[in-house]
Amino acid sequence: MTTIDRPSGFTSDRGRARFLAAYDRAFTALWPVPVSAEDVPTSLGVVRAYRAGPSGPDPVVLLSGAGGNALGWYRHVAALSAHRPVLAVDPLGEPGRSVPSQALADGVTAARWLDEVLAAVGAERAHLVGSSYGGWIALEHERHLSGRVSAVTLVDPAGLADLSGRFYRWVILGGLSVLLPRPLRHRAARALVNGTLTEDELMRLGLAARSFRRRLPAPPVWTDPDLAAITTPVQLLLGARSALHDSTAVARRIATVAPSWRTEVVPATGHALPLEAPGLVVARVLAFHPTRAGDDLPDELTCS
């Protein structure tokens, strides 16, 4: 296992300034609702968090995947915040406005910064919603520091199966496709089943992060006892065509080792499930909240 001895960061002040300018432009262009931005100090760095919707101790906490930040949830936040308090964060160690001060070496440290953010914002019954790497962080929190969370939604998360050559090819081809002209990039999105490639503003932001060096632990695969020991209610949304894992096999595994989880394989979606089916993700999140009565919601909401 690779030892991580320093935090993620930009290779130059100029590169960081270029990225932050692009970040602010993207936020202005994409974010659909009023928010309150705050920088939350933790023992591992300062975390940028955005509050939207009503106040309360039971926020929906949005955690993006690798290379992402709060902007990855721009299609979801309006519909979510119409019903619930929402806290969208720029995860420590990813390109965004959060600034890590120490190396994040393992799942325990990832759980710690998240728990300190939850404590700082007064969360008592949070609903963690994590996509990909953010899903791994969410479940690591429940493994090590549960107590402030009432529900977890994992959206095609890392950590449920070994990574295959297929996934690495998908990542490499996706990275190359970012450089294509827009029409070809959108065509590549269909071929690769990667809806992120159709997000023009997010693609520009990704290009602006070229000088960012991500230093975070690779998620190990959770063992069956790891998963069986989780006591927090969990729902699992899997992209049927995900390159991250064989979703059918993952669903079978969960049915055996964690039968209390609500598991759904979403047809015609890939690993970029949050951006490919945002209305479905929002509807599932709002309907899955064990501490309050379910809202009368359609199977899928409209998210622009």
N, C-alpha and C positions, 0 to 999 in steps of 0.2 A: 504494500500500500504506500502511495506517495505521501511523504511528510509535508504538511503545509506549515511553513514557519513565518509567513507574513500575510497581511490582508490583501484582498483585491484592490486594484486601483488603476489610475491612468498613468501612462508612461511620462507624461509631461503636463505642466499647468496649461499649456496651450491646447492640448488635446482635451483636457477636462473642460476648459472654457468653451471649446467648440461644441462638445457634447451637450453641455448644459444649455447653451443657446438653442440647440435643436430640440432639446427636451422641453424647454419653455414654449417654443413655437408649437410643438406637437400637442402639448397640454392645452394651450389656448384653442387650437383647432379642433380637438377631439372631445375634451371633457364636457359632458352635457348638462351638468347641474352645479349649483353653487357648492363650494367646499370650504372647509377650514383646514388650512395646512399647518402642521406643527412638526417640529423636530424634537423627537423623544430621546433623551439621553439614556443609554444603557451601559452596562459594564463592558460591552464589546464594541461600542460605537454609537453614533447618533442615527436614529431611524426616522426618515421622513414618512409621515402618515397623513392621510387625507380623510377627514370626517365629512360625511354627507347624510342627509335624512334627519329623522328625529333623534333626540338624545335618549340614552338608556343604557343599562348595564349589559345588554344582550346584543352587541353588534355582530353583523356579518363581517368577518375579517378576511380580506382577499389577498391571497399569496400567489404571485406569478411564478412561472417556470424559469428555467435557466436562461440568462441573458435578458430577462424581462423586468418590468417594474409595474407600478400601479396603472400605467397607461394600457396595459394588456387587458384591463377590465372596463375600458371605457364604454363598451357596448352593453354592459350589465348594470352599471351603477345607477342609472336613472330608474329603472324598474325595481331594483332592489331597494333603493333608498326611499321609494314611494311607500314602502311597507315597513322597513326596518332601519335602525341605525346601521351605517356602513362605515367601515374603516379599511381603506385601501392603502397598502404600504409598499414602499420601495424596499425590498429585502436587502439586508446587509450582505455585501459581497457581490451584488449584481449592479449593472450600470443604472444609476439613478441619482437621486439626491441624498440618499443615505451614505454615511461615511464610516466605514469600519475602522476601529482603532487597534484591533488585535486580530490575529489569525483565527479563522473559524475552522477548526480542525476536524470536527466530528458532529454527529447528530445531537450530542448533549449541548454543545455550544450553540448550535442553531436553535435548539429548544429554549435555551436560556435567554437569548435576546428577544425571542418572541414572547416569552412569559413576562419579561420585564416591560415590554410594550403594553401587554394586556393589563398588567398591574397599574401602569402609569395612566391609562385611559379609563380606569375604573371598571373594566370588564369583569363580570361575574358569571355570565352564562353565554359566552361568545360562541358563535358558529364559525368555525374555521373552514374556509373554502380554498383548497390548494390545487393548483394545476401543475402537473408534471413534477418538477423539482420542489415547487411549493407544496405539493401534496406530501412529498417525503418529509418536509419540515413540519407540516401539520401533524402527521402521525408520530414523528419523533417527539414532538411536544407531548402528545398524549402518552407515549411510552415512559417519558422521564419526569414530566412536570404537570400532569393533569390536575385539574381542580378549578380552573377558570373557564372551562369549556363545556358546553352542553351538547354539542353536535359537531361532526366533521363531515364535510363533503370532499371526496377525493375525485379529481377530474383527470382521468388518464394519468395516474401518478407514477413516478419512478419508485423502484424498490419492491415491486411485486414479482419480477422475473428477471433472469439474467439478460443483459443486453446482447443482441446478436449483430452479425455483420450487416444484416438488413437495416438496422437502425443507424449504424454508422454511415452506410451509403446514403441513407435518407438525409442525415445531417449534412454530409458533404455536398450532395446535390442541391439541397436547399440553400446552403451558403453560396454556392456558385450561382444559383438562380437569382439571388438578390441583385447581382450585377447586371442582369439582363434588362433590355428595354421593357417598359411596362407591359405591352401586349404579350411578349414572350414569357415574361415572369408570371402573368396570370395563367397562361397556358401550362406552364410548369406546375403551378399550384394544383391544377386539376390532375395532371399526370402523377404527381407525387402525393396527392391527397394531403396537401399542406395549405390550409386556408390562410395561414399567416402571410403567405406570399402575395395575397391580394390586398393586404393592408398597406397602402402606399405610404401613409404618414409614418407608420411603425417601421417600414423598411428604410425610410430616410433616417429615422432615429438610429436604427441598427448600424447603418453605414457610418454615422457620426460617432459611434462607439468603437471605432477600429483601434484606437490607442488604449482601450481598456483591457486590463489583464485580470481575468477571472481566476481566483484561487479559492476554490471551495471543494469539499470532499465529494468524491463520487459516491452516490448512494449504494450501500450494500443491500443485497436482497434480504428482506425480513424473513426470518425463519417461521415455521408454522407456530411454534410456541409464542414468538413475538406477537403475531397477529391474534392468536387466540386469547392473549392476555389483555388486549385492549377492552376496556369497559365502557368507554364513551360510545354513544350511538354513532354509527358510521354509515354513510351511503357512498357507493362507488359507481361512478359513471365512466364507462370505457368506450373509446372509439372503436367501432367494429373493424375499421381498416387501419388501426394504429400501427405505425412502424416500430413503436417502442417495445411491444410485446404481442404475443398471441392472445388477444382479448378473450376469446372463448376459453382457452386453457386457464387464463387467470380467473375468469368467473367460476370455472369448475373448482379451482383450488380454494377460492374464498368460500364457496358453498360448503366445502368440506371442513375447513379449519376455522372459519368465522361465520357460521350460518346465520347469525343475527344481523349481519350487515345487509343493507338494501343494495343490491347490485343490479345494474342495468347496462347492457351493451347497446349503444346507440347506433342504429344503422346508418350507413353512408357517411360516416365521419371518421376522421383520423386522429392523430395525436393532438392536432390543433383544435380539438373539440370545443373549447370555450368560444373560439371565434367562428367556428363553422356552424354551431347550433346554440347561439347565445340565449335565445328565448327558452329553449328547453332547459338549459343550465339554470337560468333564473327561476323558472317554475319549480324545478326540483329542489333548489335551495330553499325557496320560500315555503314549500310544502313540508320540508323535512326539518321540523324544529320541535323536539320532544317536550320543551317546557311551555309551549303555548298551543292553543287550539289552531288547527290548520286553517289557512286562508282558503276561501273559495276561489281557486285559481284554475285556469285552463291548463291543458297538458303542455302548452308552449305559449310563451308570451312574445309579443312583438318587441324586438330590441333593434334600434337603429344604430 
